[in-house]
Amino acid sequence: IANKFILSSKVFVFVGKISYPLYLWHWPLLLFSRMVYPPGSTSMLASPYVIVIVAFLLSIMTYYFVENQIRFRKSNAIPIILLAVMVLIGITSILICNNASYFKESYI
């Protein structure tokens, strides 16, 4: 009975729909926040609670603008564009890590 009423509620179903994008967003955001704002920082972006809220918002946007677009697509243009964006992000990340001494000293 609990499954029927609680787990099938709109809130739980919605959280289930965004759970995978949330899984993908929360750790990179938390780690990036820790790298940019060391422990004890007074910045609002150093708070894990703010980062989790941002992760929820990004997850919702990812679900609607990426997942649904791919799932219900009418052409192959969107996956090709997303692949190009992923490659661009990967190349940019490699260049940043290779050229930034801050990352070399502290985290890599």
N, CA, C and O atoms as a GROMACS GRO file, in nm:
protein
  432
    1ILE      N    1   0.084  -0.119   0.000
    1ILE     CA    2   0.000   0.000   0.000
    1ILE      C    3   0.088   0.125   0.000
    1ILE      O    4   0.057   0.223  -0.068
    2ALA      N    5   0.197   0.120   0.076
    2ALA     CA    6   0.286   0.236   0.082
    2ALA      C    7   0.347   0.263  -0.054
    2ALA      O    8   0.362   0.378  -0.094
    3ASN      N    9   0.384   0.158  -0.125
    3ASN     CA   10   0.442   0.176  -0.258
    3ASN      C   11   0.344   0.247  -0.352
    3ASN      O   12   0.383   0.334  -0.430
    4LYS      N   13   0.221   0.209  -0.342
    4LYS     CA   14   0.121   0.267  -0.433
    4LYS      C   15   0.102   0.416  -0.409
    4LYS      O   16   0.089   0.492  -0.505
    5PHE      N   17   0.101   0.458  -0.286
    5PHE     CA   18   0.072   0.597  -0.256
    5PHE      C   19   0.196   0.685  -0.245
    5PHE      O   20   0.198   0.798  -0.293
    6ILE      N   21   0.298   0.632  -0.182
    6ILE     CA   22   0.416   0.715  -0.157
    6ILE      C   23   0.509   0.716  -0.278
    6ILE      O   24   0.541   0.822  -0.332
    7LEU      N   25   0.552   0.599  -0.321
    7LEU     CA   26   0.650   0.591  -0.429
    7LEU      C   27   0.592   0.628  -0.565
    7LEU      O   28   0.667   0.661  -0.657
    8SER      N   29   0.462   0.623  -0.580
    8SER     CA   30   0.402   0.663  -0.707
    8SER      C   31   0.357   0.808  -0.706
    8SER      O   32   0.292   0.854  -0.801
    9SER      N   33   0.389   0.881  -0.600
    9SER     CA   34   0.352   1.023  -0.597
    9SER      C   35   0.434   1.098  -0.702
    9SER      O   36   0.541   1.053  -0.743
   10LYS      N   37   0.383   1.211  -0.743
   10LYS     CA   38   0.447   1.288  -0.849
   10LYS      C   39   0.588   1.333  -0.810
   10LYS      O   40   0.677   1.340  -0.895
   11VAL      N   41   0.608   1.365  -0.683
   11VAL     CA   42   0.739   1.411  -0.638
   11VAL      C   43   0.842   1.300  -0.652
   11VAL      O   44   0.950   1.322  -0.707
   12PHE      N   45   0.809   1.180  -0.603
   12PHE     CA   46   0.904   1.068  -0.612
   12PHE      C   47   0.928   1.026  -0.756
   12PHE      O   48   1.041   0.991  -0.792
   13VAL      N   49   0.826   1.028  -0.838
   13VAL     CA   50   0.843   0.992  -0.979
   13VAL      C   51   0.934   1.094  -1.048
   13VAL      O   52   1.020   1.057  -1.128
   14PHE      N   53   0.915   1.221  -1.017
   14PHE     CA   54   0.999   1.324  -1.077
   14PHE      C   55   1.144   1.310  -1.033
   14PHE      O   56   1.235   1.321  -1.116
   15VAL      N   57   1.168   1.286  -0.905
   15VAL     CA   58   1.305   1.266  -0.856
   15VAL      C   59   1.366   1.143  -0.923
   15VAL      O   60   1.485   1.142  -0.954
   16GLY      N   61   1.286   1.041  -0.946
   16GLY     CA   62   1.335   0.924  -1.018
   16GLY      C   63   1.374   0.956  -1.161
   16GLY      O   64   1.471   0.902  -1.213
   17LYS      N   65   1.300   1.044  -1.225
   17LYS     CA   66   1.332   1.083  -1.363
   17LYS      C   67   1.461   1.162  -1.372
   17LYS      O   68   1.536   1.148  -1.469
   18ILE      N   69   1.489   1.245  -1.272
   18ILE     CA   70   1.610   1.326  -1.278
   18ILE      C   71   1.726   1.262  -1.201
   18ILE      O   72   1.832   1.324  -1.187
   19SER      N   73   1.709   1.141  -1.151
   19SER     CA   74   1.811   1.081  -1.066
   19SER      C   75   1.943   1.056  -1.139
   19SER      O   76   2.049   1.078  -1.081
   20TYR      N   77   1.939   1.012  -1.263
   20TYR     CA   78   2.065   0.986  -1.332
   20TYR      C   79   2.139   1.117  -1.364
   20TYR      O   80   2.259   1.124  -1.339
   21PRO      N   81   2.073   1.219  -1.419
   21PRO     CA   82   2.145   1.346  -1.436
   21PRO      C   83   2.196   1.402  -1.302
   21PRO      O   84   2.303   1.462  -1.297
   22LEU      N   85   2.120   1.383  -1.195
   22LEU     CA   86   2.164   1.430  -1.064
   22LEU      C   87   2.290   1.355  -1.022
   22LEU      O   88   2.383   1.414  -0.966
   23TYR      N   89   2.292   1.227  -1.047
   23TYR     CA   90   2.411   1.145  -1.017
   23TYR      C   91   2.532   1.196  -1.096
   23TYR      O   92   2.643   1.201  -1.043
   24LEU      N   93   2.510   1.234  -1.221
   24LEU     CA   94   2.621   1.281  -1.304
   24LEU      C   95   2.668   1.421  -1.265
   24LEU      O   96   2.785   1.452  -1.283
   25TRP      N   97   2.581   1.506  -1.214
   25TRP     CA   98   2.616   1.645  -1.184
   25TRP      C   99   2.673   1.667  -1.045
   25TRP      O  100   2.761   1.751  -1.028
   26HIS      N  101   2.625   1.595  -0.945
   26HIS     CA  102   2.656   1.637  -0.808
   26HIS      C  103   2.803   1.624  -0.771
   26HIS      O  104   2.857   1.714  -0.707
   27TRP      N  105   2.871   1.514  -0.808
   27TRP     CA  106   3.011   1.500  -0.768
   27TRP      C  107   3.103   1.599  -0.837
   27TRP      O  108   3.185   1.661  -0.769
   28PRO      N  109   3.094   1.616  -0.969
   28PRO     CA  110   3.182   1.717  -1.029
   28PRO      C  111   3.163   1.856  -0.970
   28PRO      O  112   3.260   1.929  -0.949
   29LEU      N  113   3.039   1.893  -0.941
   29LEU     CA  114   3.014   2.025  -0.883
   29LEU      C  115   3.071   2.036  -0.741
   29LEU      O  116   3.132   2.137  -0.706
   30LEU      N  117   3.052   1.932  -0.661
   30LEU     CA  118   3.105   1.935  -0.525
   30LEU      C  119   3.258   1.939  -0.526
   30LEU      O  120   3.318   2.013  -0.448
   31LEU      N  121   3.320   1.860  -0.611
   31LEU     CA  122   3.467   1.860  -0.617
   31LEU      C  123   3.522   1.991  -0.672
   31LEU      O  124   3.622   2.042  -0.622
   32PHE      N  125   3.458   2.045  -0.774
   32PHE     CA  126   3.503   2.172  -0.829
   32PHE      C  127   3.489   2.283  -0.725
   32PHE      O  128   3.576   2.369  -0.714
   33SER      N  129   3.381   2.280  -0.650
   33SER     CA  130   3.362   2.379  -0.544
   33SER      C  131   3.472   2.368  -0.440
   33SER      O  132   3.524   2.469  -0.393
   34ARG      N  133   3.508   2.247  -0.404
   34ARG     CA  134   3.613   2.227  -0.305
   34ARG      C  135   3.750   2.272  -0.358
   34ARG      O  136   3.833   2.322  -0.283
   35MET      N  137   3.773   2.254  -0.489
   35MET     CA  138   3.900   2.296  -0.547
   35MET      C  139   3.910   2.449  -0.552
   35MET      O  140   4.016   2.505  -0.524
   36VAL      N  141   3.801   2.515  -0.587
   36VAL     CA  142   3.803   2.660  -0.602
   36VAL      C  143   3.792   2.730  -0.466
   36VAL      O  144   3.860   2.829  -0.442
   37TYR      N  145   3.707   2.678  -0.379
   37TYR     CA  146   3.685   2.738  -0.247
   37TYR      C  147   3.731   2.639  -0.140
   37TYR      O  148   3.659   2.543  -0.113
   38PRO      N  149   3.847   2.659  -0.080
   38PRO     CA  150   3.898   2.564   0.020
   38PRO      C  151   3.809   2.559   0.142
   38PRO      O  152   3.729   2.650   0.164
   39PRO      N  153   3.822   2.453   0.223
   39PRO     CA  154   3.741   2.444   0.346
   39PRO      C  155   3.760   2.567   0.433
   39PRO      O  156   3.872   2.617   0.449
   40GLY      N  157   3.652   2.614   0.489
   40GLY     CA  158   3.655   2.734   0.571
   40GLY      C  159   3.623   2.861   0.494
   40GLY      O  160   3.617   2.969   0.553
   41SER      N  161   3.604   2.850   0.363
   41SER     CA  162   3.572   2.966   0.281
   41SER      C  163   3.432   3.016   0.316
   41SER      O  164   3.343   2.937   0.348
   42THR      N  165   3.415   3.145   0.310
   42THR     CA  166   3.285   3.203   0.344
   42THR      C  167   3.197   3.226   0.222
   42THR      O  168   3.087   3.281   0.234
   43SER      N  169   3.242   3.185   0.107
   43SER     CA  170   3.163   3.203  -0.015
   43SER      C  171   3.039   3.114  -0.011
   43SER      O  172   3.041   3.002   0.040
   44MET      N  173   2.931   3.167  -0.066
   44MET     CA  174   2.808   3.090  -0.073
   44MET      C  175   2.827   2.965  -0.160
   44MET      O  176   2.765   2.862  -0.134
   45LEU      N  177   2.912   2.974  -0.262
   45LEU     CA  178   2.934   2.860  -0.351
   45LEU      C  179   3.019   2.751  -0.287
   45LEU      O  180   3.037   2.644  -0.346
   46ALA      N  181   3.073   2.776  -0.168
   46ALA     CA  182   3.148   2.673  -0.096
   46ALA      C  183   3.054   2.581  -0.018
   46ALA      O  184   3.096   2.475   0.028
   47SER      N  185   2.930   2.621  -0.002
   47SER     CA  186   2.835   2.542   0.075
   47SER      C  187   2.787   2.421  -0.005
   47SER      O  188   2.741   2.436  -0.118
   48PRO      N  189   2.797   2.301   0.052
   48PRO     CA  190   2.748   2.183  -0.019
   48PRO      C  191   2.598   2.189  -0.045
   48PRO      O  192   2.550   2.131  -0.143
   49TYR      N  193   2.524   2.258   0.041
   49TYR     CA  194   2.380   2.269   0.022
   49TYR      C  195   2.347   2.349  -0.105
   49TYR      O  196   2.257   2.312  -0.181
   50VAL      N  197   2.420   2.455  -0.127
   50VAL     CA  198   2.400   2.535  -0.248
   50VAL      C  199   2.439   2.454  -0.370
   50VAL      O  200   2.371   2.458  -0.473
   51ILE      N  201   2.547   2.379  -0.360
   51ILE     CA  202   2.593   2.297  -0.473
   51ILE      C  203   2.490   2.190  -0.506
   51ILE      O  204   2.466   2.163  -0.624
   52VAL      N  205   2.430   2.129  -0.406
   52VAL     CA  206   2.328   2.026  -0.432
   52VAL      C  207   2.205   2.090  -0.496
   52VAL      O  208   2.144   2.029  -0.584
   53ILE      N  209   2.167   2.209  -0.455
   53ILE     CA  210   2.054   2.278  -0.519
   53ILE      C  211   2.086   2.308  -0.666
   53ILE      O  212   2.003   2.288  -0.754
   54VAL      N  213   2.209   2.355  -0.690
   54VAL     CA  214   2.252   2.379  -0.828
   54VAL      C  215   2.251   2.248  -0.908
   54VAL      O  216   2.210   2.247  -1.024
   55ALA      N  217   2.295   2.140  -0.845
   55ALA     CA  218   2.294   2.009  -0.912
   55ALA      C  219   2.151   1.968  -0.947
   55ALA      O  220   2.127   1.914  -1.055
   56PHE      N  221   2.056   1.992  -0.856
   56PHE     CA  222   1.915   1.962  -0.886
   56PHE      C  223   1.867   2.044  -1.006
   56PHE      O  224   1.801   1.991  -1.095
   57LEU      N  225   1.899   2.173  -1.008
   57LEU     CA  226   1.855   2.258  -1.119
   57LEU      C  227   1.918   2.212  -1.252
   57LEU      O  228   1.849   2.204  -1.354
   58LEU      N  229   2.046   2.182  -1.250
   58LEU     CA  230   2.112   2.133  -1.372
   58LEU      C  231   2.055   1.998  -1.414
   58LEU      O  232   2.045   1.970  -1.534
   59SER      N  233   2.019   1.915  -1.318
   59SER     CA  234   1.960   1.784  -1.349
   59SER      C  235   1.824   1.799  -1.416
   59SER      O  236   1.792   1.727  -1.511
   60ILE      N  237   1.746   1.892  -1.368
   60ILE     CA  238   1.615   1.917  -1.428
   60ILE      C  239   1.633   1.966  -1.572
   60ILE      O  240   1.564   1.920  -1.663
   61MET      N  241   1.727   2.060  -1.591
   61MET     CA  242   1.751   2.110  -1.726
   61MET      C  243   1.806   2.000  -1.817
   61MET      O  244   1.768   1.991  -1.934
   62THR      N  245   1.894   1.916  -1.764
   62THR     CA  246   1.948   1.806  -1.843
   62THR      C  247   1.839   1.709  -1.883
   62THR      O  248   1.835   1.661  -1.996
   63TYR      N  249   1.749   1.680  -1.790
   63TYR     CA  250   1.640   1.588  -1.821
   63TYR      C  251   1.552   1.641  -1.934
   63TYR      O  252   1.521   1.568  -2.029
   64TYR      N  253   1.514   1.768  -1.924
   64TYR     CA  254   1.422   1.822  -2.025
   64TYR      C  255   1.491   1.857  -2.157
   64TYR      O  256   1.437   1.830  -2.264
   65PHE      N  257   1.610   1.916  -2.149
   65PHE     CA  258   1.673   1.967  -2.271
   65PHE      C  259   1.769   1.870  -2.338
   65PHE      O  260   1.804   1.888  -2.455
   66VAL      N  261   1.813   1.768  -2.266
   66VAL     CA  262   1.905   1.671  -2.327
   66VAL      C  263   1.838   1.535  -2.340
   66VAL      O  264   1.823   1.483  -2.450
   67GLU      N  265   1.799   1.477  -2.226
   67GLU     CA  266   1.743   1.342  -2.230
   67GLU      C  267   1.617   1.332  -2.315
   67GLU      O  268   1.607   1.246  -2.402
   68ASN      N  269   1.522   1.420  -2.291
   68ASN     CA  270   1.398   1.415  -2.369
   68ASN      C  271   1.423   1.446  -2.516
   68ASN      O  272   1.357   1.389  -2.603
   69GLN      N  273   1.516   1.534  -2.544
   69GLN     CA  274   1.545   1.568  -2.683
   69GLN      C  275   1.606   1.449  -2.755
   69GLN      O  276   1.576   1.424  -2.872
   70ILE      N  277   1.691   1.376  -2.687
   70ILE     CA  278   1.752   1.257  -2.750
   70ILE      C  279   1.650   1.146  -2.761
   70ILE      O  280   1.642   1.079  -2.864
   71ARG      N  281   1.573   1.125  -2.657
   71ARG     CA  282   1.477   1.015  -2.655
   71ARG      C  283   1.368   1.031  -2.761
   71ARG      O  284   1.329   0.934  -2.824
   72PHE      N  285   1.321   1.153  -2.779
   72PHE     CA  286   1.210   1.176  -2.871
   72PHE      C  287   1.253   1.255  -2.993
   72PHE      O  288   1.175   1.332  -3.048
   73ARG      N  289   1.376   1.235  -3.036
   73ARG     CA  290   1.432   1.312  -3.147
   73ARG      C  291   1.371   1.268  -3.281
   73ARG      O  292   1.325   1.155  -3.297
   74LYS      N  293   1.374   1.361  -3.374
   74LYS     CA  294   1.326   1.332  -3.508
   74LYS      C  295   1.441   1.328  -3.607
   74LYS      O  296   1.424   1.283  -3.720
   75SER      N  297   1.559   1.374  -3.564
   75SER     CA  298   1.676   1.370  -3.651
   75SER      C  299   1.798   1.330  -3.569
   75SER      O  300   1.792   1.321  -3.447
   76ASN      N  301   1.908   1.307  -3.638
   76ASN     CA  302   2.032   1.269  -3.571
   76ASN      C  303   2.121   1.388  -3.540
   76ASN      O  304   2.234   1.370  -3.496
   77ALA      N  305   2.074   1.510  -3.561
   77ALA     CA  306   2.156   1.629  -3.541
   77ALA      C  307   2.190   1.650  -3.393
   77ALA      O  308   2.303   1.688  -3.362
   78ILE      N  309   2.098   1.628  -3.304
   78ILE     CA  310   2.122   1.655  -3.162
   78ILE      C  311   2.233   1.566  -3.106
   78ILE      O  312   2.322   1.618  -3.040
   79PRO      N  313   2.231   1.434  -3.128
   79PRO     CA  314   2.343   1.353  -3.076
   79PRO      C  315   2.477   1.393  -3.136
   79PRO      O  316   2.578   1.386  -3.066
   80ILE      N  317   2.481   1.433  -3.259
   80ILE     CA  318   2.607   1.476  -3.321
   80ILE      C  319   2.656   1.605  -3.257
   80ILE      O  320   2.775   1.620  -3.230
   81ILE      N  321   2.566   1.698  -3.233
   81ILE     CA  322   2.602   1.824  -3.167
   81ILE      C  323   2.651   1.796  -3.025
   81ILE      O  324   2.751   1.854  -2.982
   82LEU      N  325   2.583   1.708  -2.951
   82LEU     CA  326   2.624   1.676  -2.816
   82LEU      C  327   2.760   1.608  -2.814
   82LEU      O  328   2.842   1.634  -2.725
   83LEU      N  329   2.786   1.521  -2.908
   83LEU     CA  330   2.917   1.457  -2.918
   83LEU      C  331   3.026   1.561  -2.943
   83LEU      O  332   3.133   1.554  -2.884
   84ALA      N  333   2.998   1.656  -3.030
   84ALA     CA  334   3.096   1.762  -3.058
   84ALA      C  335   3.121   1.847  -2.933
   84ALA      O  336   3.235   1.885  -2.907
   85VAL      N  337   3.017   1.876  -2.857
   85VAL     CA  338   3.032   1.954  -2.735
   85VAL      C  339   3.115   1.875  -2.632
   85VAL      O  340   3.200   1.932  -2.565
   86MET      N  341   3.090   1.744  -2.621
   86MET     CA  342   3.167   1.662  -2.528
   86MET      C  343   3.314   1.660  -2.566
   86MET      O  344   3.400   1.670  -2.479
   87VAL      N  345   3.345   1.646  -2.694
   87VAL     CA  346   3.483   1.647  -2.739
   87VAL      C  347   3.547   1.782  -2.710
   87VAL      O  348   3.662   1.788  -2.664
   88LEU      N  349   3.476   1.890  -2.735
   88LEU     CA  350   3.527   2.024  -2.707
   88LEU      C  351   3.555   2.043  -2.558
   88LEU      O  352   3.658   2.099  -2.521
   89ILE      N  353   3.465   1.997  -2.473
   89ILE     CA  354   3.487   2.006  -2.328
   89ILE      C  355   3.607   1.922  -2.286
   89ILE      O  356   3.687   1.966  -2.203
   90GLY      N  357   3.621   1.804  -2.343
   90GLY     CA  358   3.735   1.719  -2.310
   90GLY      C  359   3.867   1.782  -2.350
   90GLY      O  360   3.963   1.780  -2.272
   91ILE      N  361   3.874   1.837  -2.470
   91ILE     CA  362   3.997   1.902  -2.516
   91ILE      C  363   4.028   2.024  -2.430
   91ILE      O  364   4.143   2.046  -2.393
   92THR      N  365   3.926   2.103  -2.398
   92THR     CA  366   3.946   2.220  -2.313
   92THR      C  367   3.997   2.178  -2.175
   92THR      O  368   4.086   2.243  -2.120
   93SER      N  369   3.941   2.073  -2.119
   93SER     CA  370   3.984   2.025  -1.987
   93SER      C  371   4.129   1.981  -1.990
   93SER      O  372   4.205   2.011  -1.898
   94ILE      N  373   4.168   1.910  -2.093
   94ILE     CA  374   4.308   1.867  -2.105
   94ILE      C  375   4.400   1.987  -2.116
   94ILE      O  376   4.505   1.990  -2.051
   95LEU      N  377   4.364   2.084  -2.196
   95LEU     CA  378   4.448   2.204  -2.210
   95LEU      C  379   4.459   2.281  -2.079
   95LEU      O  380   4.567   2.329  -2.045
   96ILE      N  381   4.349   2.293  -2.007
   96ILE     CA  382   4.353   2.364  -1.879
   96ILE      C  383   4.442   2.290  -1.780
   96ILE      O  384   4.524   2.352  -1.712
   97CYS      N  385   4.425   2.159  -1.770
   97CYS     CA  386   4.506   2.083  -1.674
   97CYS      C  387   4.653   2.084  -1.711
   97CYS      O  388   4.738   2.084  -1.621
   98ASN      N  389   4.687   2.084  -1.838
   98ASN     CA  390   4.827   2.085  -1.879
   98ASN      C  391   4.892   2.221  -1.862
   98ASN      O  392   5.014   2.229  -1.847
   99ASN      N  393   4.815   2.328  -1.865
   99ASN     CA  394   4.871   2.462  -1.861
   99ASN      C  395   4.854   2.534  -1.728
   99ASN      O  396   4.916   2.639  -1.707
  100ALA      N  397   4.776   2.482  -1.639
  100ALA     CA  398   4.750   2.551  -1.513
  100ALA      C  399   4.834   2.489  -1.403
  100ALA      O  400   4.813   2.374  -1.366
  101SER      N  401   4.928   2.563  -1.351
  101SER     CA  402   5.014   2.510  -1.244
  101SER      C  403   4.936   2.488  -1.115
  101SER      O  404   4.973   2.405  -1.032
  102TYR      N  405   4.828   2.563  -1.097
  102TYR     CA  406   4.746   2.548  -0.976
  102TYR      C  407   4.695   2.405  -0.964
  102TYR      O  408   4.700   2.346  -0.856
  103PHE      N  409   4.645   2.350  -1.074
  103PHE     CA  410   4.592   2.215  -1.071
  103PHE      C  411   4.702   2.112  -1.056
  103PHE      O  412   4.683   2.011  -0.988
  104LYS      N  413   4.817   2.136  -1.118
  104LYS     CA  414   4.928   2.042  -1.110
  104LYS      C  415   4.980   2.030  -0.967
  104LYS      O  416   5.013   1.920  -0.922
  105GLU      N  417   4.987   2.141  -0.896
  105GLU     CA  418   5.040   2.139  -0.762
  105GLU      C  419   4.945   2.077  -0.661
  105GLU      O  420   4.987   2.005  -0.571
  106SER      N  421   4.816   2.105  -0.676
  106SER     CA  422   4.723   2.071  -0.570
  106SER      C  423   4.648   1.940  -0.587
  106SER      O  424   4.628   1.868  -0.489
  107TYR      N  425   4.607   1.907  -0.707
  107TYR     CA  426   4.508   1.803  -0.721
  107TYR      C  427   4.542   1.691  -0.816
  107TYR      O  428   4.479   1.586  -0.812
  108ILE      N  429   4.641   1.710  -0.903
  108ILE     CA  430   4.668   1.606  -1.002
  108ILE      C  431   4.798   1.538  -0.971
  108ILE      O  432   4.839   1.447  -1.044
   0.00000   0.00000   0.00000
